[in-house]
């Protein structure tokens, strides 16, 4: 999801999305540790999406 799309979402929607991605990241980390992961690139994608969301939320706090 692009940053422009994230800026159009409310704070609550961003928080929910952040929680979902954090849970997915945890799941992927466990899969990697147990050698069950099929798409290792997804870990990087999830981390980048989390960073984008956190950036948008930080921008809003700063004004």
C-alpha positions in Angstrom: 0.0 0.0 0.0 1.4 3.4 -0.9 1.9 6.2 1.5 -0.7 8.4 -0.3 -3.3 5.7 0.2 -2.4 5.5 3.9 -2.8 9.2 4.4 -6.4 8.9 3.3 -7.2 6.5 6.1 -8.3 7.5 9.6 -6.1 7.0 12.7 -8.2 4.1 13.8 -7.9 2.3 10.4 -4.1 2.8 10.6 -3.9 1.3 14.1 -6.0 -1.7 13.0 -3.8 -2.2 9.9 -0.6 -1.9 12.0 -1.8 -4.5 14.4 -2.7 -6.9 11.6 0.7 -6.5 10.0 2.5 -6.9 13.3 0.7 -10.2 13.8 1.5 -11.3 10.3 5.2 -10.4 10.8 5.3 -12.5 14.0 3.8 -15.4 12.1 6.3 -15.1 9.3 9.2 -14.9 11.7 8.0 -18.2 13.4 7.7 -19.8 9.9 11.2 -18.7 9.0 12.6 -20.1 12.3 11.0 -23.5 11.7 11.9 -23.5 8.0 8.3 -23.5 6.9 8.2 -20.2 5.1 7.6 -20.3 1.3 7.9 -16.6 0.4 10.8 -15.0 2.3 10.3 -11.7 0.5 7.0 -11.2 2.3 8.8 -10.5 5.5 10.5 -7.5 3.9 7.3 -6.3 2.4 5.5 -6.4 5.8 8.3 -4.6 7.5 8.2 -1.8 4.9 4.4 -1.5 5.2 4.7 -1.2 9.0 7.4 1.5 8.5 5.1 3.4 6.1 2.2 3.3 8.5 4.4 4.5 11.4 5.7 7.3 9.2 2.2 8.5 8.4 1.2 8.4 12.0 4.3 10.3 13.1 3.6 13.0 10.4 0.1 13.4 11.8 1.4 13.8 15.4 3.9 16.4 14.4 1.2 18.3 12.5 
